[in-house]
Every structure is written in C-alpha cells, then in structure tokens.
Amino acid sequence: MLLCNMEKQTISFRLESDKVDALDVLAKALDRDRTYLLNEAVSAYLDVQQWQLEHIKASVKQADAGRLIDHGEIKKMASRWRRK
C-alpha cells in the first residue's frame, strides 16, 4: 500500500513506554522514523483482519449452503494427522 499518495490524518493514542522505546530502537536500526513503522504495523494488522473476515464470511456462506463436514469425520481426520 502506497501511503505517500493518500490523504493523511493525525491521530493520537497511548502506548506503554517500553513499546515506544522498542519502536524507537527499531526505527533507528532501520533508518526509518516512528511514523513509518506505525503505518507499516497498522497496515499489516488491517491486512490480517481483512483476510480473516473474508475467510469467516466464506465459511459462513459454505455452512449456510449446507456444505459441512460431520464432526465424527473431522475427529477421524484429526486422529490420522496425529499418527503421522
């Protein structure tokens, strides 16, 4: 995601001091500023949450369509996985 062409807003939130310190150490090591790292972290978080929501919606859609696997069959599959 390219942030340079997007409208930006300033937000504020509280963060534990040790996390701020760790963020600053990482920023220095990467020759980046704190804002860059926070933007990267938020983008990664949003990507993961969006991926998860899409998979949950797809799973609910499959369940609503009756495409389910019996619990007993799942237990059999899981027991085979443990033996490997």
C-alpha positions as CSV (number, residue, x, y, z in Angstrom):
1,M,0.0,0.0,0.0
2,L,1.5,3.3,-1.0
3,L,0.9,5.8,1.7
4,C,2.5,8.8,0.0
5,N,-0.4,9.4,-2.3
6,M,-3.1,9.0,0.3
7,E,-4.6,11.7,2.4
8,K,-3.2,11.5,5.9
9,Q,-4.7,12.3,9.3
10,T,-3.0,12.8,12.6
11,I,-4.2,10.5,15.4
12,S,-3.0,10.1,18.9
13,F,-3.1,7.1,21.3
14,R,-1.3,6.0,24.4
15,L,1.3,3.3,24.3
16,E,3.4,1.7,27.1
17,S,6.8,3.3,27.4
18,D,8.7,0.1,26.8
19,K,6.9,-0.3,23.5
20,V,7.8,3.2,22.5
21,D,11.4,2.6,23.4
22,A,11.4,-0.7,21.3
23,L,9.8,1.2,18.4
24,D,12.5,3.9,18.5
25,V,15.3,1.3,18.6
26,L,13.8,-0.5,15.6
27,A,13.2,2.8,13.8
28,K,16.9,3.8,14.3
29,A,18.1,0.3,13.2
30,L,16.0,0.5,10.0
31,D,16.8,4.2,9.4
32,R,13.1,5.0,9.5
33,D,11.0,7.2,11.7
34,R,8.4,6.1,14.2
35,T,5.6,7.2,12.0
36,Y,6.7,4.9,9.1
37,L,6.9,1.9,11.4
38,L,3.5,2.6,12.9
39,N,2.0,3.0,9.5
40,E,3.5,-0.4,8.5
41,A,2.2,-2.0,11.6
42,V,-1.3,-0.7,11.2
43,S,-1.3,-1.8,7.5
44,A,-0.2,-5.3,8.4
45,Y,-2.8,-5.5,11.1
46,L,-5.6,-4.4,8.8
47,D,-4.5,-6.8,6.1
48,V,-4.6,-9.7,8.6
49,Q,-8.0,-8.7,9.9
50,Q,-9.5,-8.2,6.4
51,W,-8.1,-11.7,5.4
52,Q,-9.7,-13.2,8.5
53,L,-13.1,-11.5,7.9
54,E,-13.1,-12.7,4.3
55,H,-12.5,-16.3,5.3
56,I,-15.1,-16.2,8.1
57,K,-17.7,-14.8,5.6
58,A,-16.8,-17.5,3.1
59,S,-17.1,-20.2,5.8
60,V,-20.4,-18.9,7.0
61,K,-21.6,-18.9,3.3
62,Q,-20.5,-22.5,2.9
63,A,-22.2,-23.5,6.2
64,D,-25.4,-21.7,5.1
65,A,-25.3,-23.7,1.9
66,G,-25.1,-26.9,3.8
67,R,-21.5,-27.7,2.8
68,L,-20.4,-29.0,6.2
69,I,-18.3,-32.0,7.4
70,D,-19.7,-34.2,10.1
71,H,-18.0,-33.8,13.5
72,G,-17.2,-37.5,13.6
73,E,-15.5,-37.3,10.2
74,I,-13.3,-34.4,11.5
75,K,-12.3,-36.5,14.5
76,K,-11.3,-39.4,12.3
77,M,-9.2,-37.0,10.1
78,A,-7.6,-35.4,13.1
79,S,-6.6,-38.8,14.6
80,R,-4.9,-39.8,11.3
81,W,-3.0,-36.5,11.3
82,R,-1.7,-37.2,14.8
83,R,-0.3,-40.6,13.8
84,K,2.0,-39.1,11.1
